Amino acid sequence: MARKKISEFRAKTILFDSLGKKYIGIPIDVTQDIESQISGLDRSKRYVLKVDQGIKQRNKKGLVDLEIYSENAKEKIENLKSKGYSHFLIEEFFPHDASSEKYLAIERVREGKKISYSSHGGVEIEENSDSVKSLIVKNYEQTEDIARELGIDQESFNVLLNIFDESYFSFLEINPLVVDGESYKFLDAAVEVDSAAEFFVGNAWSNNDFRENNSHEKTNEEIEIEKLKEKSPASFSYEILNTDGSLFLLLSGGGASLVTADEIYQQGKGDELANYGEYSGNPNTEETYIYTKNLLITLLGSKSFKKAIIISGGVANFTDVRKTFKGIILAMKEVSGKMREQNVKVFVRRGGPFQEEGLSMMKEFLEKEDLFGMVSGPEMILTDIVTPALKHVS
């Protein structure tokens, strides 16, 4: 089994059908005639255009346009097409108050279904991560409080759980879920399915609905990390954003990854960001070595004059900092000479089990190899590690 992302159009079609509602989003495939695909747009209505290729944080990456009308839709699509994207989704704009936005995610785990939810949703969910509650459930009775807090009637919530199983979903995220009185809308939905289950789902989805999470053909490094992910109980993701970037991220934990990348964009250096991704879930030394080795291949191929690696993350609950740092050091040691030649400095902020030993080991290695930028524990604010890294590459 491999978890595969499907298009938002297909995900919403499945969800709406299960609730007895009609979904009227318009999928756009730029390999087909664009004008014919948007011919049904109403001149009196405002629409939203999104890249529909399984990409997270689309709004922050400029891949969502809220000012779409029938007369400018083709031009807007062509602009995103020129950046390498091929699949889009057009939906009618739905005005709403931010206070009505909720968050809901369901993930299949060994113990059952893990449901994460919050009364605060939308693009700032990572900044409000402390509001997200999680519960592993095995029966519908356990979800009554969740449905009540989200403002969804229990019957509809049960339908979502049913379709999650019937369509062989591995992961479902609705963010934001907009609740207005007795009505609610799924403004954004992300779904991963069990790729081996196509035979069992009829026409609900097929491999034609699978979507990659970037706009370019996968590099060997991205492919290698995908293979690593499929073989490991730990979590790995890796996406190359700019092959000639100067800022390279070795981040642990999804929330920390988003916050760190967002800080780089906030400081106006988003164009320098070479990659995005994370390693988490207590990977072992060998796995972290493989992950780092592939990142370093990307780094050494960059034409940037100065480069920085940011090794960062929140305070881990169970990921052994010492063990992961050992894998990172092993990979860097193999190419430390080339890293010095290319003006690479390494900036570290990390906390968790065995952090003192791990940080000491990392600092000693970086100083010895003349790669030292900064090493800090969790006493430093997570985003503060970005500033000295940016100063180095400026």
BELPE-V533993 format. One record per residue. N is the residue number from 1. PSI is psi in radians with two decimals (NA if undefined). OMEGA is omega in whole degrees, -180 to 180 (NA if undefined). BURIAL is I if it has 9 or more other C-alpha atoms within 8 Angstrom, else O. Layout:
[[N | PSI | OMEGA | BURIAL] [N | PSI | OMEGA | BURIAL]]
This chain:
[[1 | 2.39 | 171 | O] [2 | 2.40 | 177 | O] [3 | 2.15 | -179 | I] [4 | 2.38 | 176 | I] [5 | 2.41 | 173 | I] [6 | 2.88 | -177 | I] [7 | 2.66 | 176 | I] [8 | -0.61 | 178 | I] [9 | -0.84 | -178 | I] [10 | -0.70 | 180 | I] [11 | -0.82 | -179 | I] [12 | -0.61 | 177 | I] [13 | -0.77 | 179 | I] [14 | -0.81 | -178 | I] [15 | -0.82 | -179 | I] [16 | -0.74 | 179 | I] [17 | -0.70 | -178 | I] [18 | -0.48 | -180 | I] [19 | 0.10 | 178 | O] [20 | 0.45 | 180 | O] [21 | 2.74 | 180 | O] [22 | 2.26 | 177 | O] [23 | 2.26 | -173 | O] [24 | 0.40 | 174 | O] [25 | 2.70 | -178 | I] [26 | 1.99 | 177 | I] [27 | 2.45 | -180 | I] [28 | 2.20 | 176 | I] [29 | 1.99 | -172 | I] [30 | -0.12 | 174 | I] [31 | -0.18 | 176 | O] [32 | 2.99 | -180 | O] [33 | 2.04 | -175 | O] [34 | -0.75 | -176 | I] [35 | -0.71 | -180 | O] [36 | -0.54 | -179 | O] [37 | -0.45 | -179 | I] [38 | 0.19 | -176 | I] [39 | -0.37 | -178 | O] [40 | 0.05 | -180 | O] [41 | 2.39 | -179 | O] [42 | 2.18 | -178 | O] [43 | -0.39 | -176 | O] [44 | -0.04 | -174 | O] [45 | 2.72 | 176 | I] [46 | 2.46 | -175 | I] [47 | 2.98 | 175 | I] [48 | 2.36 | 176 | I] [49 | 2.27 | 180 | I] [50 | 2.52 | 166 | I] [51 | 2.25 | -176 | I] [52 | 1.22 | -178 | I] [53 | 0.58 | 175 | I] [54 | 0.51 | -176 | I] [55 | 2.29 | 177 | I] [56 | 2.77 | 175 | O] [57 | 0.76 | -178 | O] [58 | -0.69 | -178 | I] [59 | -0.75 | -180 | O] [60 | -0.39 | -180 | O] [61 | 0.11 | 178 | O] [62 | 0.45 | -177 | O] [63 | 0.27 | 174 | I] [64 | 2.27 | 178 | I] [65 | 2.11 | -176 | I] [66 | -0.01 | -177 | O] [67 | 1.14 | -178 | O] [68 | 2.28 | 176 | I] [69 | 2.91 | -175 | I] [70 | -0.57 | -176 | I] [71 | -0.36 | -180 | O] [72 | 0.03 | -174 | O] [73 | -0.81 | -178 | I] [74 | -0.75 | 180 | I] [75 | -0.75 | -180 | O] [76 | -0.70 | 178 | I] [77 | -0.76 | -180 | I] [78 | -0.63 | 179 | O] [79 | -0.79 | 179 | O] [80 | -0.57 | 177 | I] [81 | -0.67 | -179 | I] [82 | -0.32 | 178 | O] [83 | 0.02 | 175 | O] [84 | 0.04 | -178 | O] [85 | 2.62 | -173 | I] [86 | -0.30 | -178 | I] [87 | 2.32 | -176 | I] [88 | 2.90 | 178 | I] [89 | 2.29 | 176 | I] [90 | 2.25 | 179 | I] [91 | 2.70 | 176 | I] [92 | 2.38 | 180 | I] [93 | 2.34 | -179 | I] [94 | 1.76 | 179 | O] [95 | 2.41 | -179 | O] [96 | 2.86 | 178 | O] [97 | 2.42 | -178 | O] [98 | -0.45 | -179 | O] [99 | -0.25 | 180 | O] [100 | 0.00 | -177 | I] [101 | 2.25 | 178 | I] [102 | 3.00 | 180 | I] [103 | 2.38 | 178 | I] [104 | 2.29 | 174 | I] [105 | 2.46 | 177 | I] [106 | 2.25 | -179 | I] [107 | 2.39 | 177 | I] [108 | 2.11 | 178 | I] [109 | 3.00 | -176 | O] [110 | -0.65 | -175 | O] [111 | -0.18 | -178 | O] [112 | -2.38 | 176 | I] [113 | 2.19 | 177 | I] [114 | 2.05 | -180 | I] [115 | 2.16 | 175 | I] [116 | 2.38 | -175 | I] [117 | 2.75 | 179 | I] [118 | 2.59 | 175 | I] [119 | 0.00 | 176 | I] [120 | 2.02 | -180 | I] [121 | -2.87 | 179 | I] [122 | -2.93 | -172 | I] [123 | -0.31 | -178 | I] [124 | 0.36 | -176 | O] [125 | -0.63 | -180 | I] [126 | -0.63 | 178 | I] [127 | -0.36 | 178 | O] [128 | 0.55 | -175 | I] [129 | -0.43 | 180 | O] [130 | -0.21 | 178 | O] [131 | -0.17 | -177 | O] [132 | 2.18 | 177 | I] [133 | 2.63 | 180 | O] [134 | 2.53 | 180 | O] [135 | 2.32 | 174 | O] [136 | 2.13 | -175 | I] [137 | 2.65 | 177 | I] [138 | -0.17 | 178 | O] [139 | 2.82 | -174 | O] [140 | -0.51 | -179 | O] [141 | -0.50 | -179 | O] [142 | -0.19 | -175 | O] [143 | 0.03 | -176 | I] [144 | -0.77 | -180 | I] [145 | -0.60 | 179 | O] [146 | -0.86 | 180 | O] [147 | -0.73 | -179 | I] [148 | -0.76 | -179 | I] [149 | -0.60 | 180 | O] [150 | -0.24 | -179 | I] [151 | 0.39 | 179 | O] [152 | 2.40 | 178 | I] [153 | 2.60 | -173 | O] [154 | -0.64 | -179 | I] [155 | -0.79 | 179 | O] [156 | -0.66 | 179 | I] [157 | -0.69 | 177 | I] [158 | -0.64 | 178 | I] [159 | -0.72 | 178 | I] [160 | -0.73 | 179 | I] [161 | -0.65 | 179 | O] [162 | -0.83 | -177 | O] [163 | -0.49 | 175 | I] [164 | -0.75 | 179 | I] [165 | -0.80 | -175 | O] [166 | -0.56 | -180 | O] [167 | 0.17 | 177 | I] [168 | 0.79 | 173 | I] [169 | 2.49 | 170 | I] [170 | -0.46 | -177 | I] [171 | 2.42 | 175 | I] [172 | 2.23 | 176 | I] [173 | 2.23 | 176 | I] [174 | 1.95 | -177 | I] [175 | 1.91 | 4 | I] [176 | 2.62 | 166 | I] [177 | 2.02 | -176 | I] [178 | 2.11 | -179 | I] [179 | 2.15 | 180 | I] [180 | 1.69 | -177 | O] [181 | -2.15 | -180 | O] [182 | 0.01 | 179 | O] [183 | 2.71 | 178 | O] [184 | 2.65 | -178 | I] [185 | 2.58 | 175 | O] [186 | 1.66 | -177 | I] [187 | -0.65 | 175 | I] [188 | 2.40 | 180 | I] [189 | 2.35 | 177 | I] [190 | 2.32 | -177 | I] [191 | 2.39 | 169 | I] [192 | 2.45 | -178 | I] [193 | 2.86 | 173 | I] [194 | 1.89 | -173 | I] [195 | -0.34 | -179 | I] [196 | -0.04 | -171 | O] [197 | 0.19 | -176 | O] [198 | -0.65 | -178 | I] [199 | -0.51 | -172 | O] [200 | -0.15 | -173 | O] [201 | 0.15 | 180 | I] [202 | -2.24 | 179 | O] [203 | 0.26 | -178 | O] [204 | -0.80 | 174 | O] [205 | 2.82 | 177 | I] [206 | 3.10 | -179 | O] [207 | -0.25 | 175 | O] [208 | -0.30 | 180 | O] [209 | -0.13 | 180 | I] [210 | 2.46 | -180 | I] [211 | 2.36 | 175 | I] [212 | 2.81 | -174 | I] [213 | 0.39 | 176 | I] [214 | 3.07 | -174 | I] [215 | 0.10 | -177 | I] [216 | 2.85 | 175 | O] [217 | 2.37 | -175 | O] [218 | 2.42 | 175 | O] [219 | 2.92 | 177 | O] [220 | -0.63 | -179 | O] [221 | -0.75 | 178 | I] [222 | -0.68 | 179 | I] [223 | -0.74 | -180 | I] [224 | -0.67 | 180 | I] [225 | -0.54 | 173 | I] [226 | -0.72 | 177 | I] [227 | -0.71 | 179 | O] [228 | -0.74 | -180 | I] [229 | -0.74 | -176 | I] [230 | -0.44 | -177 | O] [231 | -0.14 | -171 | O] [232 | 2.55 | 173 | O] [233 | -0.26 | 176 | O] [234 | 3.02 | -177 | I] [235 | 2.30 | 178 | I] [236 | 2.42 | 172 | I] [237 | 2.59 | -177 | I] [238 | 2.09 | 180 | I] [239 | 2.21 | 177 | I] [240 | 2.18 | -179 | I] [241 | -0.64 | -178 | O] [242 | 1.91 | -176 | I] [243 | -0.38 | 179 | I] [244 | 0.47 | 178 | I] [245 | 2.96 | -179 | I] [246 | -0.23 | -178 | I] [247 | 2.07 | -177 | I] [248 | 2.29 | -173 | I] [249 | 2.22 | 171 | I] [250 | 1.53 | -169 | I] [251 | 2.54 | 179 | I] [252 | 2.05 | 178 | I] [253 | 2.26 | -176 | I] [254 | -0.75 | -179 | I] [255 | -0.80 | 178 | O] [256 | -0.62 | 179 | I] [257 | -0.82 | -179 | I] [258 | -0.77 | -179 | I] [259 | -0.75 | -179 | I] [260 | -0.82 | 179 | I] [261 | -0.70 | -180 | I] [262 | -0.67 | 179 | O] [263 | -0.66 | 178 | I] [264 | -0.74 | 177 | I] [265 | -0.71 | -180 | I] [266 | -0.54 | 179 | O] [267 | 0.20 | 173 | O] [268 | 0.34 | -178 | O] [269 | 0.44 | -179 | I] [270 | -0.57 | -179 | I] [271 | -0.33 | -180 | O] [272 | -0.12 | -177 | I] [273 | 2.02 | -175 | I] [274 | -0.60 | -175 | I] [275 | 2.90 | 174 | I] [276 | 2.51 | 179 | I] [277 | -2.98 | -178 | I] [278 | 2.74 | 168 | I] [279 | 2.34 | -178 | I] [280 | -3.13 | 179 | I] [281 | 0.52 | 176 | I] [282 | 0.98 | 175 | O] [283 | 2.67 | 179 | I] [284 | 3.11 | -176 | I] [285 | -0.77 | -179 | I] [286 | -0.75 | -180 | O] [287 | -0.74 | 179 | I] [288 | -0.62 | 175 | I] [289 | -0.82 | -179 | I] [290 | -0.76 | 180 | I] [291 | -0.85 | -178 | I] [292 | -0.70 | -179 | I] [293 | -0.72 | 180 | I] [294 | -0.64 | 175 | I] [295 | -0.70 | -179 | I] [296 | -0.53 | 174 | I] [297 | -0.78 | 177 | I] [298 | -0.78 | -178 | I] [299 | -0.84 | -177 | I] [300 | -0.33 | 177 | I] [301 | -0.21 | -180 | O] [302 | 2.50 | 179 | I] [303 | 0.10 | 179 | O] [304 | 2.49 | -176 | O] [305 | -0.73 | 176 | O] [306 | 2.55 | -177 | I] [307 | 2.62 | 177 | I] [308 | 2.44 | 172 | I] [309 | 2.22 | 175 | I] [310 | 1.97 | 176 | I] [311 | 1.90 | -171 | I] [312 | 2.97 | 178 | I] [313 | 2.97 | 176 | I] [314 | -2.91 | 176 | I] [315 | 1.88 | -174 | O] [316 | 2.55 | 175 | I] [317 | -0.69 | -176 | O] [318 | -0.09 | 176 | O] [319 | 2.15 | -177 | I] [320 | 1.85 | -178 | I] [321 | -0.73 | 180 | I] [322 | -0.78 | -177 | I] [323 | -0.78 | -180 | I] [324 | -0.67 | 179 | I] [325 | -0.57 | 177 | I] [326 | -0.73 | 178 | I] [327 | -0.70 | 179 | I] [328 | -0.78 | -179 | I] [329 | -0.72 | 179 | I] [330 | -0.73 | -180 | I] [331 | -0.75 | -179 | I] [332 | -0.59 | -179 | I] [333 | -0.59 | -179 | O] [334 | -0.47 | -176 | O] [335 | 0.38 | -175 | O] [336 | -0.62 | 178 | I] [337 | -0.80 | 179 | O] [338 | -0.61 | 178 | O] [339 | -0.73 | 177 | I] [340 | -0.76 | -180 | I] [341 | -0.52 | -177 | O] [342 | 0.34 | 175 | I] [343 | 0.84 | 179 | I] [344 | 2.33 | 171 | I] [345 | 2.62 | -174 | I] [346 | 2.28 | -177 | I] [347 | 2.17 | -169 | I] [348 | 2.34 | 168 | I] [349 | 2.00 | -174 | I] [350 | 2.68 | 176 | I] [351 | 2.81 | 179 | I] [352 | -2.97 | -179 | I] [353 | 2.30 | 180 | I] [354 | 0.55 | -177 | I] [355 | -0.66 | -178 | I] [356 | -0.82 | -180 | O] [357 | -0.74 | -179 | O] [358 | -0.80 | -180 | I] [359 | -0.71 | 179 | I] [360 | -0.75 | 180 | O] [361 | -0.73 | -179 | I] [362 | -0.79 | -179 | I] [363 | -0.77 | 180 | I] [364 | -0.77 | -180 | O] [365 | -0.83 | -176 | I] [366 | -0.68 | 179 | I] [367 | -0.72 | -180 | I] [368 | -0.66 | -176 | O] [369 | 0.10 | -180 | I] [370 | 0.73 | 177 | O] [371 | 0.08 | -171 | I] [372 | 2.22 | 172 | I] [373 | -1.02 | 177 | I] [374 | 2.55 | 174 | O] [375 | 2.19 | -179 | I] [376 | 2.68 | 173 | I] [377 | -2.89 | -175 | I] [378 | -0.02 | 174 | I] [379 | -0.37 | 175 | O] [380 | 2.39 | 174 | I] [381 | 2.40 | -173 | O] [382 | -0.83 | -174 | I] [383 | -0.23 | -177 | I] [384 | -0.34 | 180 | O] [385 | -0.32 | -178 | I] [386 | -0.72 | -173 | I] [387 | -0.89 | 179 | O] [388 | -0.54 | 177 | I] [389 | -0.76 | 178 | I] [390 | -0.65 | 179 | I] [391 | -0.67 | -180 | O] [392 | -0.72 | -175 | I] [393 | -0.10 | -178 | I] [394 | NA | NA | O]]
